[in-house]
């Protein structure tokens, strides 16, 4: 069965440049057709139904073409719109960011192309797991880990489309399985502990999305999760709409060196000093800086 839905977007939203913002668009359950500018996503709804949503531009709004096996209720349709809006950050206000951007000529391009929204997953849990899979490895390894986790543990929709596994679906799976089948390596016990803590109610990661904690306190909460270090916590904060932390890794160091220091060696203190003037937006300024060429190339690139 198919259902066509429409979703209103703010005037400063740009679908392609939101898809392009983050490597998540290359990781399932996201599937990106860069040529057609269509983002597909398998969603698990609160009702338990699994659907495949194809998102495309539709003259100032978004067209959501939904494939589903069971009839959708009005609540299901509202949940599809909500999850899609959440992934694309449609309910967040970026006018303050664009005002700040306007004071810095070298970043004027960001507002001109309506960039700045960073694609995220429907759940904080999924973002945490994916971020864990980016630590201490290259992007190819991340793609393999996430692909295996989704394919072997997520609910199958059709063809190569699977939902991201829920904490309940991962509960009870062995460390051996995560190490040998998913190839998580040292991350396996961290994922197991996270899943167990969520399922027994000790850890409520979804509450972070609407937390009133000051950013430094929220950062400490993220760091309490085993496997989530400085880099991962800083990036998760960006996906929560907090940009106070830079989240520097080897790739960011390499890009900064090429962009700002003519390829000369750089350290984190040097990078931090450069972006400090952007204050609470420094993490987003840095990310826009090091990914500028993505928008020129037409897709994310780890080169």
HUGI-V425544 format. One record per pair of residues at least 12 apart in sequence whose ideal C-beta (glycine too) atoms are under 10 Angstrom apart, sorted by the first residue. I is the first residue (numbers start at 0). J is the second residue. Records with the same first field share a line. If there is no record, write none. Layout:
I: J / J
//
This chain:
0: 50 / 65 / 66 / 67 / 68 / 69 / 70 / 71
1: 51 / 53 / 64 / 65 / 66 / 67
2: 50 / 52 / 63 / 64 / 65 / 66 / 67 / 70 / 71 / 75 / 76 / 79
3: 57 / 62 / 63 / 64 / 65
4: 52 / 54 / 61 / 62 / 63 / 64 / 65 / 71 / 76 / 77 / 79 / 80 / 83
5: 57 / 60 / 61 / 62 / 63 / 80
6: 54 / 57 / 60 / 61 / 62 / 63 / 79 / 80 / 81 / 83 / 84 / 87 / 89
7: 59 / 60 / 61 / 80 / 84 / 89
8: 56 / 57 / 59 / 60 / 61 / 84 / 87 / 89
9: 88 / 89 / 90 / 91 / 92 / 93 / 94 / 113 / 116
10: 59 / 94 / 113
11: 92 / 93 / 94 / 96 / 97 / 110 / 113 / 114 / 115 / 116
12: 59 / 60 / 61 / 87 / 88 / 89 / 91 / 93 / 113 / 116
13: 56 / 112 / 113 / 114 / 115 / 116 / 294
14: 36 / 37 / 38 / 54 / 55 / 56 / 57 / 61 / 87 / 113 / 116
15: 31 / 33 / 36 / 38 / 56 / 112 / 113 / 114 / 294 / 297 / 298
16: 109 / 112 / 113 / 114 / 115 / 116 / 293 / 294
17: 38 / 54 / 86 / 87 / 88 / 89 / 113 / 114 / 115 / 116 / 117 / 118 / 119
18: 31 / 32 / 33 / 36 / 37 / 38 / 54 / 86 / 87 / 116 / 118 / 298 / 299
19: 31 / 33 / 36 / 112 / 114 / 118 / 290 / 293 / 294 / 296 / 297 / 298 / 299
20: 87 / 88 / 114 / 115 / 116 / 117 / 118 / 119 / 237 / 286 / 287 / 290 / 293 / 294 / 299
21: 116 / 117 / 118 / 119 / 234 / 237 / 238 / 286 / 290 / 293 / 299
22: 118 / 129 / 133 / 138 / 141 / 142 / 290 / 293 / 298 / 299 / 300 / 301
23: 86 / 117 / 118 / 119 / 120 / 125 / 126 / 129 / 130 / 145 / 238 / 299
24: 38 / 40 / 118 / 298 / 299
25: 138 / 141 / 142 / 145 / 298 / 299 / 301
26: 120 / 125 / 129 / 132 / 133 / 138 / 141 / 142 / 144 / 145 / 146 / 148 / 149 / 163
27: 39 / 40 / 41 / 142 / 145 / 146 / 148 / 149 / 150 / 153 / 159 / 160 / 161 / 162 / 163
28: 40 / 41 / 42 / 43 / 49 / 51 / 120 / 121 / 125 / 145 / 149 / 153 / 154 / 156 / 160 / 161 / 162 / 163 / 164
29: 41 / 86 / 118 / 120 / 145 / 163
30: 51 / 53 / 159 / 160
31: 54 / 118 / 298 / 299
32: 53 / 55
33: 297 / 298 / 299
34: 297 / 298
35: 53 / 55
36: 54 / 55 / 56 / 297
37: 53 / 54 / 55 / 56 / 62 / 64
38: 52 / 53 / 54 / 55 / 61 / 83 / 86 / 87 / 118
39: 51 / 52 / 53 / 54 / 55 / 64 / 66 / 160
40: 52 / 53 / 54 / 63 / 79 / 82 / 83 / 86 / 87 / 118 / 120 / 121 / 160 / 162 / 163
41: 66 / 149 / 153 / 154 / 155 / 156 / 157 / 160 / 161 / 162 / 163
42: 65 / 67 / 75 / 78 / 79 / 81 / 82 / 83 / 86 / 121 / 156 / 162 / 163
43: 78 / 82 / 121 / 122 / 153 / 154 / 156 / 162 / 163 / 164 / 165 / 168
44: 67 / 69 / 71 / 72 / 74 / 75 / 76 / 77 / 78 / 79 / 81 / 82 / 121 / 162
45: 74 / 75 / 78 / 81 / 82
46: 69 / 71 / 72 / 74 / 75 / 78
47: 69 / 154
48: 67 / 68 / 69 / 70 / 71 / 72 / 75 / 78 / 79
49: 66 / 67 / 68 / 69 / 153 / 154 / 155 / 156 / 157 / 160 / 161 / 162
50: 63 / 65 / 66 / 67 / 68 / 69 / 71 / 75 / 76 / 78 / 79 / 82 / 156 / 162
51: 64 / 65 / 66 / 67 / 68 / 156 / 157 / 158 / 160 / 162
52: 64 / 65 / 66 / 67 / 79 / 80 / 82 / 83 / 86
53: 65 / 66
54: 83 / 86 / 87
61: 80 / 83 / 84 / 87 / 89
63: 76 / 79 / 80 / 83
65: 79 / 80 / 83
66: 156 / 157 / 160
67: 79 / 156
68: 156 / 157
78: 121
81: 121
82: 120 / 121 / 122
83: 121
84: 121
85: 119 / 120 / 121 / 122 / 208
86: 116 / 118 / 119 / 120 / 121 / 122
87: 116 / 117 / 118 / 119
88: 115 / 116 / 117 / 118 / 119 / 238 / 240
89: 116
91: 115 / 116 / 117 / 240
92: 240
93: 109 / 110 / 113 / 114 / 115 / 116 / 240 / 283
94: 110
95: 279 / 280
96: 109 / 110 / 115 / 116 / 242 / 279 / 280 / 283 / 284 / 287
97: 109 / 110 / 111 / 113 / 114 / 115
98: 110
99: 277 / 278 / 279 / 280 / 283 / 284
100: 114 / 115 / 277 / 280 / 283 / 284 / 287
102: 277
103: 276 / 277 / 284
105: 284 / 288 / 291
106: 277 / 283 / 284 / 287 / 288 / 291
108: 287 / 291 / 294 / 295
109: 283 / 284 / 287 / 288 / 291 / 294
112: 291 / 294
114: 283 / 286 / 287 / 290 / 291 / 293 / 294
115: 242 / 280 / 283 / 284 / 286 / 287
116: 240 / 283
117: 234 / 237 / 238 / 240 / 242 / 282 / 283 / 286 / 287 / 290
118: 238 / 299
119: 208 / 235 / 237 / 238 / 239 / 240
120: 163 / 238
121: 162 / 163
122: 163 / 165 / 166 / 204 / 205 / 208
123: 197 / 203 / 204 / 205 / 206 / 207 / 208 / 221 / 235 / 238 / 239
124: 163 / 164 / 165 / 166 / 169 / 193 / 194 / 197 / 202 / 204 / 205
125: 145 / 149 / 162 / 163 / 164 / 165 / 204
126: 204 / 207 / 208 / 231 / 234 / 235 / 237 / 238 / 239
127: 189 / 190 / 193 / 197 / 202 / 204 / 207 / 221 / 224 / 226 / 227 / 231 / 232 / 235 / 238
128: 144 / 145 / 148 / 149 / 163 / 164 / 166 / 169 / 183 / 186 / 189 / 190 / 193 / 194 / 226
129: 141 / 144 / 145 / 148 / 149 / 163 / 231 / 234 / 235 / 238
130: 221 / 226 / 227 / 228 / 230 / 231 / 232 / 233 / 234 / 235 / 238 / 246
131: 144 / 145 / 183 / 186 / 189 / 190 / 193 / 224 / 225 / 226 / 227 / 228 / 231 / 235
132: 144 / 145 / 146 / 147 / 148 / 181 / 182 / 183 / 186 / 190 / 226 / 231
133: 145 / 230 / 231 / 234 / 248 / 250
134: 185 / 186 / 189 / 226 / 227 / 228 / 230 / 231 / 234 / 248
135: 184 / 185 / 186 / 228 / 230 / 248 / 249
136: 182 / 184 / 186
137: 249 / 250 / 301
138: 250 / 299 / 300 / 301 / 302
139: 301
140: 182 / 184
141: 301
143: 181 / 182
144: 177 / 181 / 182 / 183 / 184 / 186
145: 163 / 181
146: 159 / 161 / 181
147: 177 / 180 / 181 / 182 / 183
148: 161 / 163 / 164 / 169 / 177 / 180 / 181 / 182 / 183 / 190
149: 161 / 162 / 163 / 164 / 181
150: 164 / 181
151: 164 / 172 / 176 / 180 / 181
152: 164 / 165 / 168 / 169 / 172 / 176 / 177 / 180 / 181
153: 165 / 168 / 169
154: 168
164: 194
165: 194 / 197 / 198
166: 193 / 194 / 195 / 196 / 197 / 198 / 202 / 204
167: 194 / 197 / 198
168: 194
169: 190 / 191 / 193 / 194 / 195 / 197 / 198
170: 191 / 194 / 195 / 197 / 198 / 199
171: 191 / 194 / 195 / 198
172: 187 / 190 / 191 / 194
173: 187 / 191
174: 187 / 188 / 190 / 191
175: 187
176: 191
177: 189 / 190 / 191 / 194
183: 226
185: 226
186: 225 / 226
187: 226
188: 225 / 226
189: 224 / 225 / 226 / 227
190: 225 / 226
191: 225
192: 224 / 225 / 226
193: 224 / 225 / 226 / 227
196: 223 / 224 / 225
197: 224
202: 220 / 223 / 224
203: 220
204: 220 / 221 / 224 / 235
206: 220
207: 220 / 221 / 235 / 236 / 238 / 239 / 241
208: 238 / 239 / 240
209: 239
210: 239 / 241
212: 241
213: 241 / 243
214: 236 / 239 / 240 / 241 / 242 / 243 / 244 / 279
215: 241 / 243 / 244
217: 232 / 235 / 236 / 239 / 241 / 243
218: 232 / 233 / 235 / 236 / 241 / 243 / 244
219: 232
220: 232
221: 233 / 234 / 235 / 236 / 239 / 244
222: 235
228: 246
229: 244 / 245 / 246 / 247 / 248 / 267
230: 244 / 245 / 246 / 247 / 248 / 249 / 251
231: 246 / 248
232: 244 / 246
233: 245 / 246 / 247 / 248 / 282 / 285
234: 246 / 247 / 248 / 282 / 286
236: 282
237: 282 / 283 / 285 / 286
240: 283
241: 279 / 282 / 283
242: 277 / 278 / 279 / 280 / 281 / 282 / 283 / 284 / 285 / 286
243: 277 / 278 / 279 / 280 / 281 / 282 / 283
244: 271 / 281 / 282 / 285
245: 267 / 270 / 271 / 273 / 274 / 275 / 281 / 282 / 283 / 284 / 285 / 286
246: 282 / 285 / 286
247: 265 / 266 / 267 / 270 / 271 / 274 / 282 / 285 / 289
248: 267
250: 289 / 301 / 302
251: 265 / 267 / 270 / 285 / 286 / 288 / 289 / 290
252: 264 / 265 / 266 / 267 / 269 / 270 / 289
253: 265 / 289 / 301 / 302
254: 285 / 288 / 289 / 290 / 291 / 292 / 301 / 302
255: 267 / 269 / 270 / 273 / 274 / 285 / 288 / 289
256: 269 / 270
257: 289 / 292
258: 273 / 288 / 289 / 291 / 292
259: 273 / 288 / 289
260: 273
270: 285 / 289
271: 285
273: 285 / 288
274: 286 / 288
//
